[in-house]
């Protein structure tokens, strides 16, 4: 989670830097293409430049939405999928840090969904 946070922060800084560069480029293009006789056209184009960063705010929110933490069931399922011969309840408790009741509930839900199957009592394998 900490690494993910750091990665998101670096991505955010990079996006901010890119948006500033884009704004500068837009200002240069506007200055090159603006007519010298009409001062009102300048004001209109500057307003258009200010609207551009508002559109870029949406992707930042989308990045934050993708950063949802994995659910407990997803964590257990990922561990079970990695094992070739099956994995026991005690190993699941060690790897996840969950207590026996929580692991049992998660295994029950995953079995009912058909994502895992029981090899022998207490040993589970991906379906």
C-alpha positions in Angstrom: 0.0 0.0 0.0 2.8 2.4 0.9 4.6 1.7 -2.4 1.3 2.2 -4.3 0.8 5.6 -2.6 4.3 6.7 -3.5 3.8 5.6 -7.1 0.5 7.5 -7.3 2.2 10.6 -5.9 5.0 10.5 -8.5 2.4 10.0 -11.2 0.5 13.0 -9.9 3.6 15.1 -9.9 4.4 14.1 -13.4 0.9 14.9 -14.6 1.0 18.3 -13.0 4.3 19.0 -14.7 3.0 17.9 -18.1 -0.2 20.0 -17.7 2.0 23.1 -17.0 4.0 22.4 -20.1 0.9 22.0 -22.2 -0.5 25.3 -20.8 2.8 27.1 -21.7 2.7 25.6 -25.2 -0.9 26.7 -25.6 -0.1 30.2 -24.6 2.8 30.3 -27.1 0.5 29.1 -29.9 -2.2 31.6 -29.0 0.3 34.4 -29.0 1.6 33.4 -32.4 -1.8 33.1 -34.0 -3.7 36.0 -32.4 -4.5 39.0 -34.6 -2.8 42.2 -33.6 -5.8 44.5 -34.3 -8.4 42.8 -32.1 -7.7 42.9 -28.3 -11.1 41.2 -27.6 -10.0 38.0 -29.3 -7.1 37.8 -26.8 -9.5 37.6 -23.8 -11.6 35.0 -25.5 -8.6 32.7 -26.2 -7.2 33.1 -22.7 -10.5 31.9 -21.3 -10.2 28.8 -23.5 -6.7 28.2 -22.1 -8.0 28.3 -18.6 -10.7 25.7 -19.4 -8.1 23.1 -20.5 -6.8 22.2 -16.9 -10.4 21.5 -15.8 -10.6 18.7 -18.4 -7.3 17.2 -17.2 -8.6 16.9 -13.6 -10.9 14.0 -14.7 -8.1 11.5 -15.5 -6.5 12.2 -12.1 -9.7 11.1 -10.4 -9.8 8.0 -12.6 -6.3 7.1 -11.4 -7.4 7.5 -7.8 -10.5 5.3 -8.4 -8.3 2.5 -9.8 -6.2 2.5 -6.6 -8.8 0.6 -4.5 -7.3 -1.8 -2.0 -7.8 -5.5 -2.7 -10.6 -7.1 -0.7 -9.9 -9.9 1.8 -11.5 -12.5 -0.5 -9.3 -11.3 -3.4 -6.2 -11.7 -1.3 -7.1 -15.2 -0.2 -8.1 -16.2 -3.8 -4.8 -14.8 -5.2 -2.8 -16.9 -2.6 -4.9 -20.0 -3.5 -4.4 -19.5 -7.2 -0.6 -19.4 -6.8 -0.4 -22.9 -5.2 -0.3 -25.9 -7.6 -1.0 -28.7 -5.1 -3.5 -26.8 -2.9 -3.1 -24.7 0.2 -4.1 -25.3 3.8 -6.1 -23.1 6.2 -3.1 -22.6 8.5 -0.9 -21.4 5.6 -3.6 -19.0 4.6 -3.7 -17.6 8.1 0.1 -17.2 8.1 0.3 -15.5 4.7 -2.7 -13.1 5.2 -2.6 -12.5 8.9 -6.3 -13.2 9.3 -7.8 -15.3 12.1 -9.2 -18.7 11.6 -12.8 -17.6 11.5 -12.2 -15.0 8.8 -10.3 -17.4 6.7 -13.1 -20.0 7.0 -15.7 -17.4 6.1 -13.7 -16.3 3.0 -13.1 -19.9 1.9 -16.8 -20.6 2.3 -17.8 -17.6 0.1 -15.2 -18.4 -2.5 -16.4 -22.1 -2.7 -20.0 -21.0 -3.0 -19.0 -18.7 -5.9 -17.2 -21.6 -7.6 -13.8 -20.0 -7.6 -12.1 -22.6 -5.5 -12.7 -26.2 -4.6 -11.8 -28.5 -1.7 -9.1 -31.1 -2.3 -9.4 -32.6 1.2 -10.7 -31.1 4.4 -8.8 -27.9 5.0 -6.9 -27.9 1.7 -8.1 -25.7 -1.2 -7.3 -25.4 -4.9 -8.4 -23.0 -7.6 -11.5 -24.3 -9.5 
